[in-house]
């Protein structure tokens, strides 16, 4: 029986982030400052996913590929959830600076139905959203979910969601697993674009 190993010498390896924010929603840096921060730290691709707002940015020749996307606040049944929509190609269903307001489960289903052919859809920070797998098990248009969200971990210690992904896999889903930083720029510029995340857990003395 042959044994295959995971090798960093195989394939094309790219460094990127698919979840971040700017002053167009609740971030503290302008889009250009955010792009410069990732570019300066050797990122190959990035999606600026401001809340409920579609904006497309031109990719320049400096090596950072910009993927149009946005984070939609919407609903699965009665639970409020956040989904990222990542544009697959040059075609956009939405106008530049178009804003969205989804108010219930039915509107969410309609939005997903209209966008799923042109956008990759991912579930964001299920731990921060206080979700259980049963809350989203009926969703069949997701390509991925966040198994780790650094912003949620840094702020509230609820960024790790690999157990949620395990439940989805056991339930028959074949979602990809993603780790993002969900950058809102609250830290100073030298620290917010970390190349290495180190989590420290300290015992609680009662």
C-alpha positions in Angstrom: 0.0 0.0 0.0 1.5 3.3 -1.0 1.5 6.2 1.4 0.9 9.8 0.4 2.1 12.7 2.5 1.1 16.3 2.6 4.0 18.1 1.0 4.5 21.9 0.8 6.5 21.3 -2.4 3.4 20.2 -4.3 0.9 22.5 -6.1 0.7 26.3 -6.0 0.6 27.8 -2.5 -1.0 31.2 -2.0 -1.4 33.2 1.1 -4.7 35.1 1.5 -7.7 36.2 3.6 -11.3 36.1 2.6 -12.8 38.2 5.4 -12.0 41.8 6.4 -13.5 45.3 6.8 -12.8 48.9 6.2 -14.2 52.3 6.9 -17.0 51.5 4.5 -18.6 49.5 7.3 -17.1 49.0 10.8 -13.4 49.0 10.1 -11.0 51.7 11.1 -8.8 51.8 8.1 -9.6 52.9 4.5 -9.7 50.2 1.8 -6.3 51.4 0.5 -4.7 51.2 3.9 -6.1 47.7 4.3 -4.8 46.6 0.9 -1.4 48.1 1.6 -1.2 46.3 4.9 -1.8 42.9 3.4 0.3 43.6 0.4 3.2 44.6 2.6 3.0 41.3 4.4 3.2 39.1 1.4 -0.4 38.2 0.9 -1.4 37.0 -2.6 -5.1 37.5 -2.5 -7.7 39.3 -0.3 -11.4 40.0 -0.2 -12.7 43.1 1.5 -16.1 42.0 2.8 -17.7 45.1 4.3 -21.1 44.6 5.9 -24.1 44.6 3.6 -22.3 46.6 0.9 -21.1 45.6 -2.6 -17.9 47.3 -3.8 -15.5 46.1 -6.4 -11.8 47.2 -6.4 -9.4 46.9 -9.3 -6.5 44.5 -8.9 -3.2 46.3 -9.7 0.0 44.8 -11.0 1.6 44.7 -7.5 0.8 41.1 -6.8 -2.3 41.4 -4.5 -5.4 39.9 -6.1 -8.6 41.6 -4.9 -11.7 39.4 -4.9 -15.0 41.3 -4.8 -17.1 40.3 -1.9 -19.3 41.4 1.0 -20.6 40.1 4.3 -24.4 39.8 4.4 -26.4 39.9 7.7 -29.3 37.5 7.2 -31.3 34.8 8.8 -31.5 31.0 9.1 -34.9 30.4 10.5 -35.0 32.7 13.5 -31.2 32.9 14.0 -29.3 35.8 12.6 -26.3 34.7 10.7 -23.5 36.3 8.7 -22.6 35.0 5.2 -19.7 36.0 2.9 -20.5 36.3 -0.8 -17.3 36.0 -2.9 -17.6 36.8 -6.6 -16.5 34.0 -8.9 -15.7 36.1 -12.0 -15.9 39.5 -13.5 -19.7 39.4 -13.7 -21.5 41.1 -10.9 -25.1 40.9 -10.0 -24.9 44.1 -8.0 -24.1 47.7 -8.7 -21.1 49.5 -7.2 -21.9 50.7 -3.7 -25.2 48.8 -3.6 -26.4 48.1 0.0 -28.5 45.2 1.3 -31.1 44.8 4.0 -32.3 41.3 4.6 -34.9 41.0 7.3 -36.0 37.4 7.6 -35.4 33.8 6.6 -37.5 34.0 3.4 -35.6 37.0 2.1 -32.3 35.2 2.9 -33.4 32.1 0.8 -34.4 34.4 -2.1 -31.1 36.3 -1.9 -29.0 33.0 -1.9 -31.1 31.6 -4.8 -30.4 34.6 -7.0 -26.6 34.8 -6.1 -25.4 31.2 -5.7 -24.4 30.7 -9.4 -22.2 33.8 -9.5 -20.9 33.8 -5.9 -19.2 31.4 -3.5 -21.1 31.5 -0.2 -19.4 30.9 3.2 -20.7 30.8 6.8 -18.9 33.2 9.1 -18.0 32.7 12.8 -20.7 30.3 13.9 -19.4 30.4 17.5 -19.7 34.2 17.7 -23.2 33.9 16.2 -24.2 31.4 18.9 -25.2 28.9 16.2 -25.7 25.1 16.5 -25.3 22.9 13.4 -29.1 22.2 13.4 -29.6 26.0 12.8 -28.0 25.8 9.3 -28.2 22.1 8.3 -30.9 22.9 5.8 -28.6 25.2 3.9 -27.3 23.5 0.7 -25.6 26.3 -1.1 -22.5 26.9 1.1 -19.1 26.1 -0.2 -17.3 26.7 3.1 -17.4 27.8 6.7 -15.0 29.5 9.0 -13.4 26.9 11.4 -11.3 29.7 12.9 -12.0 33.5 13.0 -9.2 35.4 14.6 -11.3 38.5 15.3 -13.9 36.5 17.3 -11.1 34.7 19.1 -9.2 37.9 20.0 -12.3 39.7 21.2 -14.5 37.0 22.7 -12.6 33.7 22.7 -15.3 32.1 20.4 -13.3 32.0 17.1 -12.6 28.3 17.0 -15.4 26.2 15.4 -13.8 23.0 14.2 -16.4 21.1 16.3 -19.1 22.8 14.2 -17.4 21.7 11.0 -17.2 18.1 12.4 -20.9 18.0 12.9 -21.5 19.4 9.4 -19.3 16.6 7.9 -21.0 13.9 9.9 -24.3 15.4 8.6 -23.2 14.9 5.0 -22.0 18.4 4.2 -18.8 18.8 2.2 -18.0 22.3 3.2 -14.4 23.6 2.9 -12.8 24.7 6.1 -11.4 28.3 6.2 -9.5 30.3 8.7 -9.8 34.1 8.4 -8.8 37.1 10.5 -12.0 39.1 10.1 -9.9 42.3 10.3 -11.7 45.3 11.8 -8.4 47.2 12.3 -8.8 47.9 16.0 -5.2 47.1 16.7 -2.4 49.4 15.5 -1.2 48.8 12.0 2.0 47.0 12.9 0.0 44.2 14.6 -3.3 43.7 12.8 -1.9 41.8 9.9 -0.3 38.9 11.7 1.7 36.3 9.9 1.5 33.9 12.9 -1.4 33.5 15.2 -0.6 32.3 18.7 -3.4 31.6 21.1 -2.7 31.6 24.8 -5.1 30.1 27.2 -4.6 30.9 30.9 -6.1 28.8 33.7 -8.9 30.4 35.8 -8.4 30.2 39.6 -11.7 30.0 41.5 
